[in-house]
Amino acid sequence: MAQTTVADSAALFLPLIYDTYNTSDSLPAAASASPYKLDAGDGWLREAQQRSQRYESIRYALMLLKPSLVKYNTATLPEPPKEYAIKSDPTKALLTVAPPAIVQPEEKKIEQDAISIRNWLHEFKGSLHFTQAYISGNWYQGGENNMNILGDIEWKCNLNQDAHPNWMFNNTMHYKLGVSTAHGDSLRNYMFNEDNFLFTSQLGYKAVKHWYYSATLNFKTQFFNTYKTNTNDMKASFLSPGELNVGLGMTYSNKSEHGERTFNLAIAPISYNMKICRDIEHLNPTSFGIDAGHRTKHTFGSNLEAKWVINFTPSISWSSRLYTFTNYHYVQGDWENTFSFSITRHLNTQIYAHLRYDKSRPYDEEWKYWQFKEILSFGLTYRFATN
């Protein structure tokens, strides 16, 4: 208690300075319980609080009972004494008293790298999916060994619309190759069940909001020869068939704020279509909608292409492409859908479904003018992008 008494007494010798008015009800109580609770011993904290409260109670009681003792008001306090420094000049036997010079710290210049704007944004995705089965010769249900491999490469090169907001120039190259064992074919050990090369390009100038005046280009073919089972009769080869389409019209392009949904719709009322059958010596061009004895067929009409990508979750996505062309005598169309289920960053499962309608092809008793392909695969995926 002696230390507390000495500290309180020393504080009372300080000049009284009026800062606010407190009534008797608002005066701090010296014996009030501490609002703070510590896990460790807090006796020193309660003692400090009580000492401060006693000092405040005495201080305010003096100001109320003896206002003449209040020398200062916080609003009228005198200026604090200024700080001076004495400088001597021995050559002149002179002392100079002046405020010390204020030295401002030097501002460090932050070196900033020159900002380079990417005019082109690249995105690459490659995947290798496979299925395999081994069956012993004495398996009770029978069956054959088989292996299927599906490679998928997609490369996009798009104009940066943040740097060029009035222009749109999107380019995509997509190639799929599927190889499987062919135990039912006595002439070959393997067969191609997927061989599809597709290149698309869109060039547009903004008309209003998400709409662009645009020119579109689509080209597709395959690279390898395919044959009918157990024969040397060719079914298709490089540029047999091949197809080129160029159109003029309008394109609608929109992307959600966080990029989880993208949609692109190109409508070309004026469209030129060329079908190609390079190898008419081994293939029948009429099976590709080309007149007999001709390698190409040129037609004019209209086309529509819609592409959308929806990321339902970070691990589940759906990408789709719908393409149609008509010369007002026949209609052909492709609808491709890919559902991707990611297990890890580089491991995923895909379901690919391709529905096609082509009235220029020969009529089939079972499917009529429709064609369908479906592939379920599991494997590795790698992708990178520049933004």
Steps between C-alpha positions, in 0.01 A plus 500: 500500500793733557593494134141573395477796743825655375390464135159658569658786695749577222220514243309754711786752473444530122307809381127449459388521136132515417408276209138389555214534747396195704207483738523318830317204349763458230803527728702174492458282806824396666360174623331391176573147382745461215326431164810316377575138583823327419584131502815580701517701820353848446555658840743753351236608248229555764744695713592729208133559418412585859794741522388678183140515619598651836707764325215593265248520787719735702584707191138559401392564860765776527383662174140505624575624852789739416466630142771758576756222510437417133779687319449383144233395256582251225368753248727782632821323588815705430726404213770251603855642507672485167811297447814687402845394399820697562753512219851639551722667243860508642628712211265784597474420871125490451224284649176466307175389662243372251238227468654175386475429132240244410657230288251336268577135424588431143223358293611176346395464143329172434612354176204377304530258218345612177150355467473289188156435358436156358322535169444125470378257763596135460340196655615141454337180619623148435368171630577130462225262601498123476314180588649152511375150566682167524302175488660157540429240235302282742278782634158341556313776314746526212607836357809659348781722622463859393657840544370843404698824503352844440719808453351849504684826426340846501677831445334842514651831392267794565540875471510670842171691513609698806767659279281510187140535626346563157652198329453125529737248344473145635686200356470137612677186379363171632618148415378166635656164420368171635675165445371159609599139450317324216474130585211456260707623205728233352693757293582756771595495865354842577238741372420871529169565672554878517698722260367853490689823429305826536613859455266793567559874479286805574583860410258769616455872562267616777155612390322545833568358847566124451429495125768513227500523123695185423659265250533133593707211365470127573718224359501131591652177373679186618863390455509118491348238274214290635375173352204269517558198725683207334530686167725751331201715405579849619236695693680834541845662476669840518273767343258224410276631629600858572276800544554876493239758592530880494217725616408866552254617762474586870653346812379521858771445762454515876692384806391500863681722750711221648531296180296201614270535194585600142270513198574576134243501220595570136223546242605524134212558254759508220711185505723315253554127545750276322506122542816314401575140401865490397532125435220416255699198373440311827192676636152573373448879518120459507529355851621845609233699315720570194391430144648186341832557324563832678747577778321809632154644531429871548175625650367820652259528788490591870667361810477530875758408763445515877762418765459507875692391808344464845708426810247364748771455764881525488505127418194457273459674164300474177622629165287485186511596132199512267560559128246499218514582128231505236494591131118488517497156329661296777600551863804372687589554862733390779438514874805411711487478880781432748433445870816512713532376859833591661634270771824690551667786314630267227272197532146499365219311332326615183179410320498607136180483293475604133162512323501574125228557240590511129231478235759507221624151601337174381188395692547234771216264588577500873630850572353680197704824467617498862843387625620461859829441684568472875831452685556455874865544598724538804850644508739791535444865406746788484419863430656845518395850403647850464286785635 
